[in-house]
Amino acid sequence: MSRQERSQATRDRLLEQGLSSFIVKGFHGTGIKEVLEEVGVPKGSFYNYFESKDDFGAQVIELYSRRFHGLLDEVIQADGDPLDNLKAYLASEVERLDRDGTGCLLGNLSAEVGATNATLRAALARGMAGSRHRFARIISEAQRRGRIRTDVTAEQLAGILLATWQGALIRMQTEASVEPLEECCELLLGPLFGSA
């Protein structure tokens, strides 16, 4: 393995550890020292990989966003009915969240630092915009097939879905129950979106 490959591998391990820590402890609750210790990287080496903790946080958010968007891209590309595919995807998310209870990194960090940290806010906004765009593509195709109401645009419905889902995630953590997520899926993707 070349030096550049080793450097990239170390950087990737740091981002993975950052993702694991941020989703459980938050941005402020995660110390760079503990991330470095978990990965086995000397303390002084952090700035070889990242400009600052904010830069590190933004790159962790981008890693998380790429993964989440990849899952939504699979829903977009899946065969079958787009609304049924979206329902199945969200149901699988509810099951996963019921198991680990961590919530969504984008929502968690938006609540923690979204109003106070411009670097992280920009990364969070890009992540949310990418999610909304993908939800809108799925909804648009479901509208085209007559499965979802067309008197509201796909972008608007996607915004409502994303905002309601994020709110339900906060309630899930507060109430220690996935019932808010189930309610979100059942009502939004049923009578409120006018699906068949």
C-alpha positions as CSV (number, residue, x, y, z in Angstrom):
1,M,0.0,0.0,0.0
2,S,1.4,3.4,-1.0
3,R,1.8,6.3,1.5
4,Q,-1.1,8.1,-0.2
5,E,-3.3,5.0,0.1
6,R,-2.4,4.6,3.8
7,S,-3.1,8.3,4.4
8,Q,-6.5,7.9,2.7
9,A,-7.3,4.8,4.7
10,T,-6.5,6.6,7.9
11,R,-8.6,9.6,6.9
12,D,-11.5,7.2,6.1
13,R,-11.2,5.5,9.5
14,L,-11.3,8.9,11.2
15,L,-14.4,9.8,9.4
16,E,-16.1,6.5,10.2
17,Q,-15.2,7.0,13.9
18,G,-16.5,10.5,13.8
19,L,-19.7,9.3,12.3
20,S,-20.2,6.7,15.0
21,S,-19.4,9.3,17.7
22,F,-21.4,12.2,16.4
23,I,-24.6,10.2,16.0
24,V,-24.4,9.0,19.6
25,K,-22.7,11.9,21.4
26,G,-23.3,14.8,19.1
27,F,-20.7,17.3,17.7
28,H,-19.9,19.0,21.0
29,G,-19.9,15.8,23.0
30,T,-17.3,14.2,20.7
31,G,-13.7,15.1,21.4
32,I,-11.0,14.9,18.7
33,K,-8.7,13.2,21.2
34,E,-11.1,10.3,21.7
35,V,-11.6,9.9,17.9
36,L,-7.9,9.7,17.4
37,E,-7.4,7.2,20.2
38,E,-10.2,5.0,18.9
39,V,-8.5,4.9,15.5
40,G,-5.0,4.7,16.9
41,V,-3.7,7.9,15.3
42,P,-1.3,10.2,17.1
43,K,-2.8,13.4,18.5
44,G,-0.7,15.7,16.4
45,S,-1.6,14.0,13.1
46,F,-5.2,15.2,13.0
47,Y,-4.4,18.4,11.1
48,N,-2.7,16.3,8.4
49,Y,-6.2,15.1,7.5
50,F,-8.5,18.0,8.4
51,E,-8.2,21.8,8.7
52,S,-10.2,21.9,11.9
53,K,-12.9,20.1,14.0
54,D,-15.5,22.0,11.9
55,D,-14.0,20.8,8.7
56,F,-13.9,17.3,10.1
57,G,-17.6,17.6,11.1
58,A,-18.6,18.9,7.7
59,Q,-16.8,15.9,6.0
60,V,-18.6,13.5,8.4
61,I,-21.9,15.0,7.5
62,E,-21.0,14.6,3.8
63,L,-20.1,11.0,4.3
64,Y,-23.4,10.3,6.1
65,S,-25.3,12.2,3.4
66,R,-23.7,10.2,0.6
67,R,-24.8,7.0,2.3
68,F,-28.3,8.1,2.9
69,H,-28.7,9.5,-0.6
70,G,-27.4,6.2,-2.0
71,L,-30.2,4.4,-0.2
72,L,-32.8,6.8,-1.7
73,D,-31.2,6.4,-5.1
74,E,-31.8,2.7,-4.8
75,V,-35.5,3.5,-4.1
76,I,-35.6,5.7,-7.2
77,Q,-34.0,3.0,-9.4
78,A,-36.0,0.1,-8.0
79,D,-38.6,-1.7,-10.2
80,G,-42.2,-1.5,-9.2
81,D,-44.4,1.1,-7.8
82,P,-42.5,4.2,-6.5
83,L,-44.9,4.8,-3.6
84,D,-44.8,1.2,-2.5
85,N,-41.0,1.3,-2.7
86,L,-40.9,4.5,-0.6
87,K,-43.2,3.0,2.0
88,A,-41.1,-0.2,2.1
89,Y,-37.9,1.9,2.5
90,L,-39.3,4.0,5.3
91,A,-40.7,0.9,7.0
92,S,-37.1,-0.6,6.9
93,E,-35.8,2.7,8.4
94,V,-38.4,2.4,11.2
95,E,-37.2,-1.1,12.0
96,R,-33.5,0.0,12.0
97,L,-34.2,2.9,14.2
98,D,-36.2,0.8,16.6
99,R,-33.1,-1.5,16.9
100,D,-30.5,1.2,17.4
101,G,-32.5,4.3,18.4
102,T,-29.9,6.8,17.2
103,G,-31.9,9.0,14.9
104,C,-30.6,10.9,11.9
105,L,-27.3,12.6,12.0
106,L,-28.6,15.5,9.8
107,G,-31.5,16.1,12.2
108,N,-29.5,15.6,15.3
109,L,-26.7,18.0,14.3
110,S,-29.2,20.5,12.8
111,A,-30.8,20.8,16.3
112,E,-27.4,20.9,18.0
113,V,-25.3,23.3,15.9
114,G,-27.4,24.3,12.9
115,A,-28.0,27.8,14.2
116,T,-24.5,28.5,15.5
117,N,-21.9,26.9,13.2
118,A,-21.8,28.2,9.5
119,T,-19.5,25.5,8.3
120,L,-21.7,22.6,9.6
121,R,-24.9,24.5,8.7
122,A,-23.8,24.6,5.1
123,A,-23.0,20.9,5.0
124,L,-26.3,20.1,6.8
125,A,-28.2,22.2,4.3
126,R,-26.6,20.4,1.3
127,G,-27.5,17.0,2.9
128,M,-31.1,18.0,3.5
129,A,-31.4,19.5,0.0
130,G,-30.1,16.2,-1.5
131,S,-32.6,14.3,0.5
132,R,-35.5,16.5,-0.4
133,H,-34.5,16.3,-4.1
134,R,-34.6,12.5,-4.0
135,F,-37.9,12.4,-2.2
136,A,-39.3,14.7,-4.8
137,R,-38.2,12.5,-7.6
138,I,-39.9,9.5,-6.0
139,I,-43.1,11.5,-5.3
140,S,-43.1,13.0,-8.9
141,E,-43.1,9.5,-10.4
142,A,-45.8,8.4,-8.0
143,Q,-47.8,11.4,-9.1
144,R,-47.3,10.5,-12.7
145,R,-48.7,7.1,-12.0
146,G,-51.7,8.5,-10.2
147,R,-50.7,7.3,-6.7
148,I,-50.2,10.7,-5.1
149,R,-52.2,13.9,-5.3
150,T,-51.1,16.4,-7.9
151,D,-52.6,19.6,-6.6
152,V,-49.4,20.1,-4.5
153,T,-46.0,20.0,-6.2
154,A,-43.6,17.0,-5.7
155,E,-41.0,19.5,-4.2
156,Q,-43.6,20.8,-1.7
157,L,-44.7,17.3,-0.7
158,A,-41.0,16.2,-0.4
159,G,-40.4,19.2,1.9
160,I,-43.4,18.2,4.1
161,L,-42.2,14.6,4.2
162,L,-38.7,15.5,5.2
163,A,-39.8,18.0,7.8
164,T,-42.3,15.7,9.3
165,W,-39.9,12.7,9.3
166,Q,-37.2,14.8,11.1
167,G,-39.8,16.0,13.6
168,A,-40.9,12.4,14.2
169,L,-37.3,11.4,14.7
170,I,-37.0,14.0,17.5
171,R,-40.2,12.7,19.1
172,M,-38.9,9.1,18.7
173,Q,-35.8,10.0,20.8
174,T,-37.8,12.0,23.3
175,E,-40.5,9.4,23.8
176,A,-38.3,6.3,23.3
177,S,-40.8,5.0,20.8
178,V,-41.0,4.6,17.0
179,E,-44.7,5.3,17.1
180,P,-44.2,8.9,15.8
181,L,-42.3,7.5,12.7
182,E,-45.0,4.9,12.1
183,E,-47.7,7.6,12.4
184,C,-45.7,9.9,10.0
185,C,-45.5,7.1,7.3
186,E,-49.1,6.0,7.7
187,L,-50.7,9.4,7.6
188,L,-48.5,11.3,5.1
189,L,-48.1,8.5,2.6
190,G,-51.8,7.6,3.0
191,P,-54.6,10.0,3.3
192,L,-52.6,13.3,3.5
193,F,-50.7,12.7,0.3
194,G,-53.9,11.3,-1.2
195,S,-52.3,8.0,-2.2
196,A,-54.5,5.1,-3.4
